[in-house]
């Protein structure tokens, strides 16, 4: 046990990788559940990003317009929010929830929601 420090970093890396895999599996399951409930998919990337590549089922509402445009949807409608990496969709999900929507999922990258 003299050299236990040599095992700490590899162990932490292994645990982190397992944690990421488990989170990805859980997210995919949640996305499937939302899709089965006919969730609206909102991509909050810029118009230019969205035109480059996007999920054909998604609607583009850029993050800077989400607070106004989300009022066009029913509060009971499940919503999946996506973007390029998951950061902007996380911000948008919080904004949408503050508007009274109960069933909102940060889907992360638009590629997760295909």
C-alpha positions in Angstrom: 0.0 0.0 0.0 3.0 2.3 -0.1 2.2 3.3 -3.7 -1.5 3.8 -3.4 -1.3 7.3 -4.9 -0.4 5.8 -8.3 -3.9 4.2 -8.3 -5.9 7.2 -7.4 -5.9 9.0 -10.7 -6.7 5.9 -12.9 -9.5 5.0 -10.4 -11.0 8.5 -10.6 -10.8 8.5 -14.4 -12.5 5.1 -14.5 -15.3 6.2 -12.2 -15.8 9.4 -14.2 -16.1 7.4 -17.5 -18.6 5.0 -15.9 -20.6 8.0 -14.6 -20.7 9.6 -18.0 -21.9 6.3 -19.6 -24.6 5.9 -17.0 -25.8 9.5 -17.5 -25.9 9.0 -21.3 -28.0 5.9 -20.9 -30.4 7.6 -18.5 -30.7 10.6 -20.9 -31.5 8.4 -23.9 -34.2 6.7 -21.9 -35.7 10.0 -20.8 -35.6 11.3 -24.4 -37.4 8.1 -25.6 -40.1 8.6 -22.9 -40.7 12.2 -23.9 -40.8 11.3 -27.6 -43.4 8.7 -26.8 -45.6 11.5 -25.3 -45.3 13.5 -28.5 -42.9 16.0 -27.0 -42.0 19.2 -28.9 -38.3 19.3 -29.7 -36.9 22.8 -29.6 -33.4 23.6 -30.8 -32.1 26.8 -29.3 -29.1 27.2 -31.5 -28.8 30.2 -33.8 -30.6 30.2 -37.1 -27.3 29.7 -38.9 -26.3 26.7 -36.7 -29.7 25.1 -37.2 -29.6 25.5 -41.0 -26.3 23.7 -41.1 -27.6 20.5 -39.5 -30.6 19.7 -37.3 -33.1 17.1 -36.2 -35.9 17.2 -38.8 -38.5 17.0 -36.1 -37.2 20.0 -34.2 -38.2 23.6 -34.2 -35.6 26.3 -34.1 -36.2 28.9 -31.5 -32.9 30.6 -30.7 -32.1 31.1 -27.0 -32.5 34.8 -27.1 -36.1 34.4 -28.4 -37.2 31.5 -26.2 -38.9 33.5 -23.4 -41.3 35.2 -25.9 -41.9 32.3 -28.4 -42.5 29.6 -25.7 -45.8 31.4 -24.9 -47.2 29.9 -28.2 -47.1 26.4 -26.7 -49.5 24.6 -24.2 -48.3 24.4 -20.7 -49.2 20.7 -20.7 -47.0 19.9 -23.7 -43.8 17.9 -23.0 -40.8 19.7 -24.3 -37.3 18.5 -25.2 -34.7 21.3 -25.5 -31.5 20.8 -27.4 -28.5 22.8 -28.7 -24.9 22.1 -29.8 -23.6 20.8 -26.4 -26.2 21.1 -23.8 -25.3 24.4 -22.2 -27.8 26.7 -24.0 -30.5 24.0 -23.8 -30.0 23.9 -20.0 -30.4 27.6 -19.8 -33.5 27.5 -22.0 -35.0 24.6 -20.0 -34.8 26.7 -16.9 -36.5 29.7 -18.7 -39.2 27.4 -20.0 -39.9 25.9 -16.5 -40.1 29.4 -15.0 -42.9 30.1 -17.6 -44.9 27.3 -15.9 -44.1 24.3 -18.1 -43.8 21.1 -16.0 -42.5 18.6 -18.4 -39.2 20.0 -19.8 -36.1 18.0 -20.6 -32.6 19.3 -21.4 -31.8 16.8 -24.2 -28.2 18.2 -24.5 -26.8 18.1 -28.0 -29.3 18.0 -30.9 -27.6 14.8 -32.0 -28.9 13.1 -28.8 -32.5 13.8 -29.8 -32.4 12.3 -33.4 
